Amino acid sequence: MTYNSLLYLFIFLPGVLAAYHFAPQRHRPKVLLAASYLFFLSLSGKLLIYLLFSTLSLHHMGLWLGSCKAEGDLKLLTAGERKAVKAAYAGKRRKILWFGIGLQLGILLVLKYSGFFISNINGVLNLFSFHPLLPSVKFALPIGISFYTLQAVSYLIDVYYEKIKPDHNLLRLALYLAFFPTLMEGPICRYTQTADSLYRGTPLDYKNLTFGMQRILWGLFKKLVIADRLNLFVETIFNNPGSYSGITVILGAVLYTFQLYADFSGCIDMTIGTGELFGITIPENFRQPFFSKTASEFWRRWHITLGAWLKDYIFYPISLIKFVKNLGKKYRERFGKHLGQILTSSIALFGVWMANGFWHGTGWNYIFFGMYYFVLILLGNLLEPVIVKTTDALRIDRNCLPYRILQSTKLLVLVFTGELFFRAKDLTTGFHMFFSIFTGFDWSILTDGSLLKLGLSIPDFFAVFLGFLAVLTVGVIHERGISIRQKISGWKMPARFAFLYAAIFIVLILGAYGDGYLPAKLIYAGF
């Protein structure tokens, strides 16, 4: 059962809405939690035990952190004694925090990454003619573990720094981790963003229901019309990398990038829309990323909640390490303020992008993907003063349309290249496909009908083009700060219903399903 399945859309979700509506307000959080566990069971079965363990241990660790405070009247102690007592409790709280984080991340590391590390250790041993010492293992992964683990870690850290109080209510904390719309692909929510609204039991109302259904329908449009229709074409190229080169590989990378965006952002639209049905605001995860001009801006607009999590819980903590701060001071004195600051921040930036690559998967291509963006962003920061001086000297207006188009075009090339390695079977295949672009380039592929043998017919390409056009149009409107749904809500009732039915029929007519198509699984659910 996935968010775009008939079972979810026409049985599960309406059933949850009905149960939620008729339940007394105080019992509505229980309805949502029961639905969330049922949803989890439908996808991962008995692996629910991992989610339950994470929830119970998180609850206990949060309370333990909250209770670890100096008791008694410290005013009766001398200054030295007070300092010693506070230091002792601070040390104990740090140990509790790291133990709690270790429990949460330990499950993820063992289940998701142990096979990767073992295979690489055995590979190194084989290079030196040693027999593999460690047996290869592969564990079944519970759905959403990469997402709810980061939510759990953020909760513990926020409790430790007293940004939030530890939650004594196990039900609320369980619902925060397990809420079914966010289980498969996020977004990665903070406790302060969703926990209270999940537990509030807000009554269903007309506006929430209509806005929620509109957002779900928009997500289905992206998923069915664009992502699923492109899937067969993308699978054909990337599953047979030795058979294609030049323009075909370029198209594969470009169309995979758009497929990934349509699939992931479409799923997030369905997630946010489902939350809206219940009056729950789920944070946005995309903000027109293809309108970006730099790699760093792109990642402020793409997978926003992951980027924010990495910034708050990896970048800033590394930046505040005493060694890094002292190093930064030395670098600024030696290389100047700008270069010294960049060199210092690069340490934290490296940690962020290494974590980003590992989070996405266990192949070396994912690690390369993270390092690729680390280098791009670092070079962008280093070259920014040079670019500013050059454009000023040439009297180029950096805000003029031609310059912005040039920046966006350059960024798109970089993004498409990164996604080529991201989607490739492994890093070696990624490099093979990348270099094949230059060794087998042939324009005639665009006109000799070869592309029509890769899974998409002319009507399919036309449907995808219409889908792209719709997404682009909506993106331009949103980029100007205009809310389309607010505009639609101001229309008269007949016009609103006509628009809704037209949208439904467009999805039904242009959606890719049935014989001849290869519907894509929700891509980020695999991460």
SVG drawing of the C-alpha trace seen along z (x, -y; Angstrom):
<svg xmlns="http://www.w3.org/2000/svg" viewBox="-22 -49 71 66">
<polyline fill="none" stroke="black" stroke-width="0.4" points="0.0,0.0 1.5,-3.3 0.2,-6.8 -0.7,-6.5 -2.3,-3.1 -6.1,-2.5 -6.2,-0.7 -4.7,-3.8 -6.7,-6.4 -10.1,-4.8 -10.2,-2.5 -7.5,-3.3 -7.5,-7.1 -11.3,-7.5 -11.6,-4.9 -9.2,-6.8 -11.0,-10.1 -14.3,-8.5 -12.9,-6.9 -11.2,-10.2 -14.3,-12.3 -16.7,-10.1 -14.2,-9.5 -14.4,-11.9 -11.8,-14.6 -9.6,-13.1 -9.5,-9.7 -8.6,-11.1 -4.8,-10.9 -5.3,-7.2 -7.1,-6.8 -4.1,-8.4 -1.6,-6.2 -3.6,-3.0 -3.8,-4.0 -0.1,-4.7 0.9,-1.3 -1.6,0.4 0.0,-1.4 3.5,-0.4 2.4,3.2 1.1,3.3 4.5,2.4 7.0,3.9 5.1,6.4 6.8,7.6 9.6,5.0 7.3,2.8 9.3,4.0 12.1,1.6 9.8,-1.4 8.4,-0.4 11.8,-0.1 12.9,-3.4 9.8,-5.1 10.0,-3.5 13.8,-4.2 13.3,-7.7 10.6,-8.4 12.8,-7.0 15.9,-8.9 14.0,-12.1 12.6,-11.8 16.1,-10.7 17.6,-13.9 14.9,-16.0 15.3,-14.6 19.1,-14.8 19.4,-18.1 21.2,-19.1 19.0,-18.6 19.0,-20.7 19.8,-24.3 23.1,-25.1 23.2,-28.5 24.3,-26.7 27.5,-25.5 30.6,-27.5 31.3,-28.7 33.8,-25.9 31.4,-23.3 28.6,-24.7 30.8,-24.6 31.8,-21.0 28.2,-19.9 27.1,-21.5 30.0,-20.0 29.2,-16.6 25.6,-16.8 26.6,-18.3 28.9,-15.3 26.1,-12.9 23.6,-14.6 26.2,-14.3 26.6,-10.6 22.8,-10.1 22.5,-12.1 25.2,-10.1 23.8,-6.8 20.3,-7.8 21.7,-8.9 23.7,-5.6 20.6,-3.6 18.7,-5.4 21.6,-5.5 22.8,-2.1 19.7,-0.4 20.0,-2.3 23.7,-1.6 23.4,2.1 20.3,2.7 21.2,0.4 25.0,0.0 26.6,3.2 26.5,5.0 28.2,2.1 31.0,1.9 31.5,5.7 31.8,6.0 34.3,3.2 36.4,4.6 36.4,8.0 37.3,6.4 40.4,4.7 41.4,8.0 41.1,9.7 43.5,7.1 46.1,8.4 45.3,12.1 43.5,12.6 40.4,14.6 37.2,12.7 36.9,12.6 33.3,11.4 30.2,13.1 28.1,11.0 24.8,9.9 21.7,8.2 18.9,7.1 15.3,6.3 14.8,2.5 11.6,1.2 9.9,-1.4 10.9,-5.0 13.8,-4.1 16.1,-6.8 13.4,-9.4 12.1,-8.6 15.6,-8.0 16.6,-11.6 13.4,-12.8 14.3,-10.9 17.8,-12.2 16.6,-15.8 14.2,-15.3 16.9,-14.1 19.3,-17.0 16.6,-19.6 15.7,-18.1 19.4,-18.2 19.8,-21.8 16.4,-22.6 14.8,-23.9 11.9,-21.7 10.7,-19.9 10.8,-16.1 7.4,-14.7 5.8,-12.6 3.0,-11.6 4.2,-8.4 1.2,-8.5 2.1,-11.9 5.8,-11.0 4.8,-7.8 2.5,-9.6 5.3,-12.2 7.6,-9.4 5.0,-7.2 2.4,-9.5 1.6,-7.6 1.8,-10.3 5.4,-11.1 6.6,-7.5 7.6,-6.6 9.4,-9.7 9.3,-12.3 9.6,-15.2 11.8,-15.1 9.7,-16.9 10.9,-18.6 9.0,-17.9 7.9,-21.5 6.5,-21.5 4.0,-18.6 3.7,-16.9 1.1,-19.3 -1.0,-19.5 -1.0,-15.7 -2.3,-15.3 -4.8,-18.2 -7.5,-16.2 -8.6,-19.2 -12.1,-18.6 -12.5,-18.1 -13.7,-21.1 -14.5,-22.0 -11.5,-24.2 -9.0,-21.7 -10.6,-18.9 -10.8,-20.8 -7.2,-22.2 -5.9,-18.7 -7.6,-17.0 -6.3,-19.6 -2.7,-19.1 -3.1,-15.3 -4.4,-15.6 -1.5,-17.7 0.9,-15.1 -0.9,-12.4 -0.5,-14.4 3.2,-14.7 3.6,-11.0 1.3,-9.4 1.7,-11.7 5.4,-12.5 7.3,-10.1 5.5,-6.8 5.4,-7.6 9.2,-8.3 10.0,-5.2 10.3,-2.7 12.5,-5.0 14.8,-5.7 14.9,-2.1 15.8,-0.9 18.8,-3.2 20.2,-2.8 19.6,1.0 21.6,1.4 24.4,-1.2 26.7,0.5 24.1,0.3 23.7,-3.5 25.9,-6.6 25.9,-10.2 22.5,-11.9 20.7,-8.9 22.7,-9.0 22.2,-12.7 18.4,-12.3 18.5,-9.5 20.1,-11.8 17.9,-14.7 14.7,-12.7 15.7,-10.8 16.2,-14.2 12.7,-15.3 11.3,-11.9 13.0,-12.0 11.6,-15.5 8.1,-14.6 8.1,-11.4 9.6,-12.9 7.9,-16.2 4.6,-14.5 4.8,-12.2 5.5,-15.2 2.4,-17.0 0.3,-13.9 1.9,-13.9 1.2,-17.5 -2.3,-17.2 -3.1,-14.3 -1.9,-16.3 -4.1,-19.2 -7.2,-16.9 -6.7,-16.5 -5.7,-20.1 -2.0,-19.3 0.6,-21.5 3.6,-19.4 6.7,-21.4 7.4,-22.0 10.2,-20.1 10.6,-21.8 10.5,-25.4 11.0,-25.5 14.6,-24.1 15.1,-24.4 14.9,-28.1 18.1,-28.2 21.3,-29.8 23.9,-28.1 24.4,-24.6 23.9,-25.9 20.7,-27.6 19.5,-24.4 19.9,-22.5 18.1,-25.2 15.1,-24.5 15.4,-20.7 14.7,-18.3 14.6,-21.3 14.0,-19.4 17.0,-17.2 19.2,-20.2 17.9,-22.0 18.5,-18.9 22.1,-18.5 22.8,-22.2 21.4,-22.3 22.7,-18.9 26.0,-18.5 27.2,-21.7 26.8,-23.9 28.0,-21.4 31.2,-20.7 31.7,-24.5 31.5,-24.9 34.1,-22.3 37.0,-24.0 39.6,-22.6 37.7,-23.9 37.2,-27.3 40.9,-27.6 41.8,-26.5 39.4,-29.1 41.1,-31.8 44.5,-30.7 43.3,-30.5 41.7,-34.0 44.9,-35.5 47.0,-33.7 44.8,-33.8 42.4,-36.7 38.8,-36.8 37.1,-35.5 39.5,-32.6 40.0,-31.7 36.3,-31.5 35.7,-29.3 38.6,-27.0 37.1,-26.6 33.6,-26.1 34.8,-23.5 35.4,-21.1 31.8,-21.3 30.6,-21.3 32.5,-18.1 30.7,-16.4 27.4,-17.6 27.9,-16.3 29.5,-13.0 26.4,-12.5 24.1,-13.5 25.7,-10.9 25.6,-8.1 22.0,-8.9 20.9,-8.4 22.4,-4.9 25.2,-2.4 26.9,-2.5 30.1,-4.5 28.1,-6.4 26.0,-8.0 29.2,-9.0 30.6,-10.4 27.3,-12.3 27.8,-13.9 31.4,-14.8 30.4,-16.2 28.2,-18.8 30.7,-19.4 33.3,-20.4 30.7,-22.4 29.6,-24.5 33.2,-24.9 34.3,-26.2 31.3,-28.4 32.2,-30.0 35.9,-30.4 35.2,-31.9 32.4,-34.3 34.7,-37.3 36.4,-36.7 33.1,-36.5 31.9,-39.7 35.0,-41.6 35.0,-40.3 31.3,-41.1 31.8,-44.5 34.8,-45.2 32.9,-44.1 29.9,-46.1 27.7,-43.1 24.4,-43.4 24.2,-40.1 20.4,-40.5 19.7,-40.9 17.7,-38.2 20.4,-36.9 22.9,-36.5 20.4,-34.7 19.4,-32.4 23.1,-31.6 23.5,-30.8 20.4,-28.6 21.5,-26.8 25.0,-26.1 23.4,-24.8 21.0,-22.5 24.0,-20.9 25.7,-20.3 22.5,-18.9 21.9,-16.5 25.5,-15.3 25.1,-14.6 21.9,-12.7 23.6,-10.6 26.0,-9.2 23.2,-9.1 21.0,-6.9 23.8,-4.7 24.0,-1.1 27.4,-1.8 30.2,-4.4 32.1,-2.5 29.0,-2.4 28.4,-6.1 31.8,-7.0 31.3,-4.7 28.0,-6.4 29.5,-9.8 32.4,-9.3 30.2,-7.5 28.5,-10.8 31.7,-12.1 32.8,-9.0 29.5,-8.1 27.8,-11.4 25.5,-11.3 22.8,-13.9 21.0,-11.5 19.5,-9.6 17.0,-12.5 15.6,-12.0 16.0,-8.4 13.3,-7.0 15.8,-5.3 14.3,-7.1 10.9,-5.7 12.3,-2.2 13.1,-3.0 9.7,-2.7 8.0,-6.0 5.8,-6.6 5.1,-10.0 1.8,-10.3 3.8,-9.5 6.4,-12.2 3.5,-14.6 1.9,-13.8 5.2,-14.2 5.7,-17.6 2.2,-18.7 3.1,-17.6 6.4,-19.5 4.6,-22.6 2.0,-22.4 4.7,-22.0 6.8,-24.9 3.7,-27.2 2.8,-26.4 6.4,-26.9 6.6,-30.3 3.4,-31.4 4.6,-30.2 8.0,-31.8 6.2,-35.2 4.5,-34.5 1.1,-33.8 -1.0,-31.0 -3.0,-29.2 -5.2,-27.4 -6.1,-30.7 -7.0,-32.1 -9.2,-29.0 -10.9,-29.3 -12.1,-32.7 -13.9,-31.3 -17.7,-30.6 -18.7,-27.1 -19.5,-25.9 -16.1,-27.1 -14.3,-25.4 -16.0,-22.1 -15.5,-22.3 -11.8,-22.9 -11.6,-20.0 -13.4,-17.5 -11.2,-18.7 -8.1,-18.0 -9.3,-14.6 -10.0,-13.7 -6.6,-15.0 -4.9,-12.7 -7.1,-9.7 -6.5,-10.3 -2.8,-11.2 -1.7,-9.0 0.6,-6.1 -1.0,-2.8 -2.1,0.4 -0.4,2.6 2.7,1.3 3.8,-0.9 6.2,-0.2 4.9,-2.2 7.8,-3.5 7.9,-2.6 8.2,-5.7 11.9,-6.4 12.8,-8.0 11.0,-5.3 14.0,-3.2 16.3,-5.6"/>
</svg>
